[in-house]
Amino acid sequence: MGKGKAIPWGRWLVRGALYLVLVGYAGAVILPMVWLLYTSLKNNEEIFRSAWALPGRLHWGNFAYAWGRARIGDYFANSLLVTAISVALILLVSAMAAYVLARFPFRGNRAIFYAFLAGLMVPTQLALVPLFFLVNAMGLLDTYTGLILVYVAFSLPFTIFVLAGFFRTLPHELAEAALIDGCTHAQAFWRVMLPIAKPGLVTAAIFNFLGIWNEYLFALVLISSERLRTLPLGLANLLMVTHYESNWGALFAGLVMVMIPTLAAYSLLQGQLTKGITAGALKG
Amino acid sequence: MRREARRMAALFLLPACGLYALLFLYPVISSLVLSLYDWDGFSQQRRFVGLGNFRRLLGDDPMFWTALKHNLFLLSVPTVIILAAALFFAGALTSGVRGSKFFRITYFFPNVISMVAITLLWFFIYNPNFGLLNGLLGKLTGSKVSIVWLDPNHIMAALVAPIVWCSLGFYLVLFLAGMESIPQTYYDAARVDGANAWQQFRSITVPLMWDIITVAVVFLVIGGLRIFELIYVMALGYPNEQSQVISTYLYEQAFNNANMGYGLAIAVVLFVLVFATTAAAMRLMGREQTEF
């Protein structure tokens, strides 16, 4: 009898609990960021006095120290340079290869495609040690050329896989029409196919940018000069130095400066990112 | 193919194939070969020892087994938590709650932060003196809490949280995509037959998302096998037996101790584990697939 009334009550309870959990986890993501932000404006003494208290005075000097003395500014510029050049090269080299592999049937096509695909199963650690000696032998150790070439080589399997899949979905007739109009195959690629492949290129660019911007292990092994450090290298080093010097405010500030551009880029590109993952998930 | 097409195909493939062969395939194959040698990396002399490195590694190196044990912990516990939480959140966000877009965007954000930055953030959170966690516990209990979260007794358990925190969002988005592609009519039909939410989840959602779940498990297991930055940076570059994992042990042997051949043997074992995981998952996927 009372059952008819009990159901909505139960439903409200479930709904309420659901929201509590959802908001709770959102808090677990947001709270550390907020805490990080205001702690970066405290001095050492304030940091140790209370973990939660807001800063008494805003110590912007932490940021000046991290940007200048701790060279986060330089590392930021370094990372931008390395990542931008790497991504541009990756897209160029991969798009050319992926186009041929997707649309030109020739003997050995499948073999080459699968050789690239196999790279997706290999952990980068397997190549690390010989790569160090190879890059050294090429005279490219501790140079951006060496680091960038390695980034390009290791991004090829993923990027070619994505772009070849994309080129296969593009209408065949467009390239054909260009050929009939007197274009060479190369011209048909540059003028017709590459421009309409833009959505695929954008997705590949975002994922590669993220991967290389955040990459640590190759940079750790291939770069040794302080002035050539990328952001992850510089940040890790700042932690190891601060641990002995104890300028914690500056380290918090350094971390904030690393996070803010990521947050800004994320708020602009999150739609593209999740669309990329969704497309990948549904293709299987 | 016409001559022009053939020339273009060769020209277009050359940069990718050249770079890939030189900087990817060659080092990978070198690793496989050089793991059979005793080599310090600097002298010209390499001594062929066959499977000697592997015999020592698997038979006579407690540190390797400790590292492997840590990897197994870090690929199992977070995986279970992430799968359960991501499926739960995906289900919750497709059930018509308000603000589902906000939750999705918030949960995904940690996925784009570099692992080094995440490690640093959690290094702060766990700090015994000024960390967020002890501060929070202090607020709740009303007294000062100074638990050393990264000490030998807690460190493995403490590493679970950052791993879940930094990757949950990716699996949530993955599962959301899967759930949104399941036709609503299936659930309507089940409801007519009197199936409750749990029954619908078990007999519609899970079977139809089996492939995506398997892919997620593979990613998580491989991620747990390859884990490096979190351990290496958290230990300030020198992990000991409390937190050593395969990747950091490989790095230590090769680059700090100049045992290149031995380090490579560790890398080969890591590769075999990753490969076996992928192969096993592919077989599993083929067998238990459910057709739409």
Interface residues (C-beta under 8 A of the other chain):
Chain A: R15 L18 Y19 V21 L22 Y25 A26 A28 V29 I30 L31 P32 W35 L36 T39 I47 F48 S50 A51 W52 V93 S94 M96 A97 Y99 V100 L101 F104 P105 F106 I112 A115 F116 G119 M121 V122 P123 T124 Q125 L126 A127 L128 V129 P130 L131 F132 F133 L134 L149 V150 V152 A153 F154 L156 I160 T184 H185 A186 F189 L210 W213 N214 Y216 L217 V221 L231 P232 L235 A236 L239 M240 H243 W248 L251 F252 L255 V258 M259 T262 L263 A265 Y266 Q270 L273 T274 I277 T278 A281 L282 G284
Chain B: M1 E4 A5 R6 M8 A9 L11 F12 L13 P15 A16 C17 L19 Y20 L22 L23 F24 L25 Y26 P27 V28 S30 S31 L34 G41 A85 F88 F89 A92 L93 S95 V97 G99 F102 F103 R104 I105 T106 Y107 F108 F109 P110 V112 I113 S114 M115 V116 A117 T119 L120 L121 F123 F124 I125 N129 F130 G131 L132 N134 G135 L136 G138 K139 W165 F170 V173 L174 L176 A177 G178 S181 D211 I212 V215 I222 L225 R226 F228 E229 V233 L236 G237 S247 L250 Y251 A254 F255 M260 G263 L264 A267 V268 L270 F271 V274 F275 T278
